[in-house]
Amino acid sequence: MTASTLPKEPAELSAADTDRIIQMAWEDRTPFDAIERQFALNETAVIALMRRHLNASSFKRWRARVTGRATKHSALRSDEVTRFKSYDQKG
């Protein structure tokens, strides 16, 4: 991997980016692949970020919600689901 393809360290993320990642992670229809494409954070890094920024009960609730959820993993999604952008996300 070159330096430009390494995942971002959480310290390099702005507060707005961190908030957007958390919002995307909570959205049912946004797969982890979309977060990785936009922010260069894989699923493991998103889980670590969520653990750091959510309180313990919220993190546990989020993990229970996304674990095994087909819409959060592109490989498990139905071919009919082609959209990952939130309705409130701009352009």
C-alpha positions in Angstrom: 0.0 0.0 0.0 1.2 3.5 -0.7 0.7 6.3 1.7 -2.2 7.7 -0.3 -4.1 4.4 -0.1 -3.7 3.8 3.6 -6.9 4.2 5.7 -7.3 7.6 7.4 -6.5 7.7 11.0 -9.5 9.0 13.0 -7.4 12.0 14.1 -7.3 13.1 10.4 -11.1 13.1 10.2 -12.9 16.4 10.8 -15.8 16.6 13.3 -18.2 16.9 10.3 -16.7 13.7 8.7 -17.0 11.8 12.0 -20.6 12.9 12.3 -21.4 11.9 8.8 -19.7 8.5 9.2 -21.8 7.9 12.4 -25.0 8.9 10.5 -24.1 6.6 7.6 -23.3 3.7 10.0 -26.8 4.1 11.6 -28.6 4.2 8.3 -29.9 0.7 7.4 -29.5 1.0 3.7 -25.9 2.4 3.7 -23.4 -0.4 3.4 -20.0 -0.4 5.0 -18.6 -0.4 1.4 -20.1 3.0 0.8 -18.4 4.4 3.9 -15.1 2.8 2.9 -15.4 4.4 -0.6 -16.1 7.8 0.7 -13.9 7.9 3.8 -11.4 5.1 3.4 -12.5 3.4 6.6 -13.2 -0.3 6.4 -15.8 -2.0 8.6 -13.4 -2.7 11.4 -12.4 1.0 11.5 -16.0 2.1 11.5 -16.7 -0.2 14.4 -13.7 1.3 16.3 -14.9 4.8 15.5 -18.4 4.0 16.7 -17.1 2.5 19.9 -15.1 5.7 20.6 -17.8 8.1 19.8 -21.0 6.4 21.1 -21.8 5.8 24.7 -21.7 2.1 25.7 -25.4 1.4 25.5 -25.8 3.1 22.1 -22.8 1.2 20.8 -24.3 -2.1 21.9 -27.6 -1.2 20.4 -26.0 -0.2 17.1 -23.9 -3.4 17.0 -26.9 -5.6 17.6 -28.7 -3.7 14.8 -26.1 -4.0 12.1 -24.7 -7.5 12.9 -25.7 -9.8 10.1 -27.9 -7.1 8.5 -27.8 -7.8 4.8 -28.3 -4.2 3.8 -25.1 -3.2 5.6 -23.0 -5.7 3.6 -23.0 -5.3 -0.1 -22.2 -9.0 -0.7 -25.4 -10.0 1.3 -27.7 -7.4 -0.4 -30.4 -8.3 -2.9 -29.5 -7.3 -6.5 -32.6 -5.1 -6.4 -31.0 -2.7 -3.9 -28.8 -0.4 -5.9 -29.0 2.8 -3.9 -27.0 3.7 -0.8 -27.4 7.4 -0.5 -29.7 8.7 2.3 -32.6 10.9 1.2 -31.3 13.8 3.3 -27.8 13.5 1.8 -27.0 16.3 -0.6 -26.2 15.6 -4.3 
